Amino acid sequence: MIVDQMISDLSNKSFIVLDKDKLNLFLSEVKILKEENTYLNDFIRIINFNEIICIQETSDKNEIIVRRMNSLKEAEDFVQERLDFYDRKWDGCGCKIDYYS
């Protein structure tokens, strides 16, 4: 039931926010295609969730965000962009990610 609701939500929204308990359930239902440690905001993952390609990441508010992507290529580009951002953040750029757009 919970997983069905997540699938429905992702079909209608660009992202959903999960709590830690739902993350464990969610991760048990997906195939992780790629996983990178950001060393700042936990892991960022490319996942296949019921044939929907998604990004799972943790926001600076410690919220778990699952974002629907249009393709694996778009997901890979998104992850690389995030990793590049985290590298710049180590250098003290003072920039911030808008996790909700």
C-alpha positions in Angstrom: 0.0 0.0 0.0 2.7 2.5 1.0 4.8 1.6 -2.1 1.8 1.9 -4.4 1.2 5.3 -3.0 4.8 6.3 -3.6 4.5 5.1 -7.2 1.3 7.1 -7.7 2.9 10.2 -6.1 5.9 10.0 -8.3 3.8 9.6 -11.4 2.0 12.9 -10.6 4.8 14.9 -9.0 8.4 15.7 -9.8 9.5 14.7 -6.3 8.3 13.3 -3.0 9.7 13.6 0.5 10.1 10.5 2.6 10.7 9.9 6.3 13.5 7.6 7.4 11.2 4.7 8.0 9.7 4.9 4.5 13.2 5.2 3.0 14.1 1.7 4.2 10.9 0.4 2.7 11.6 2.3 -0.5 15.1 1.1 -0.8 14.0 -2.5 -0.3 11.7 -2.1 -3.4 14.2 -0.5 -5.8 17.2 -1.4 -7.8 20.1 0.9 -7.0 21.8 1.8 -10.3 24.4 4.1 -8.9 25.3 5.3 -5.4 27.7 8.2 -4.5 28.6 9.4 -1.0 28.4 13.2 -1.0 30.3 13.4 2.3 28.1 16.4 3.2 24.5 15.3 2.7 24.6 11.5 2.9 24.3 9.4 -0.3 22.8 10.4 -3.6 21.5 7.4 -5.6 20.2 6.7 -9.0 17.4 4.1 -8.7 15.0 2.2 -10.8 11.6 2.2 -8.9 9.0 0.3 -10.8 10.5 1.3 -14.1 10.7 4.9 -13.0 14.2 6.4 -12.9 14.7 8.5 -9.8 17.3 10.3 -7.8 17.2 9.8 -4.0 19.1 12.4 -2.0 19.1 14.1 1.4 18.4 17.8 1.6 20.2 20.3 3.9 17.1 20.0 6.1 17.8 16.3 6.5 14.7 15.5 4.4 14.9 12.5 2.0 13.9 13.5 -1.5 13.1 11.2 -4.3 13.0 13.0 -7.6 11.6 11.5 -10.8 13.9 11.8 -13.9 13.0 11.5 -17.6 16.0 9.2 -18.4 19.1 7.5 -17.1 21.2 10.1 -18.9 19.4 12.9 -17.2 19.8 11.2 -13.8 23.6 10.7 -14.4 24.0 14.4 -15.4 22.0 15.4 -12.3 24.2 13.4 -10.0 27.4 14.7 -11.6 26.0 18.3 -11.2 25.4 17.6 -7.5 28.8 16.1 -7.0 30.4 19.1 -8.7 28.4 21.4 -6.4 29.6 19.5 -3.3 33.2 19.8 -4.5 32.8 23.6 -4.9 31.1 23.7 -1.4 34.3 22.2 0.1 36.1 25.2 -1.3 33.8 27.5 0.6 31.8 28.9 -2.3 28.8 29.7 0.0 26.4 28.5 -2.6 23.2 26.6 -1.8 21.2 23.9 -3.5 17.5 24.4 -4.0 16.4 20.8 -3.3 12.7 21.6 -4.0 12.7 22.8 -7.6 
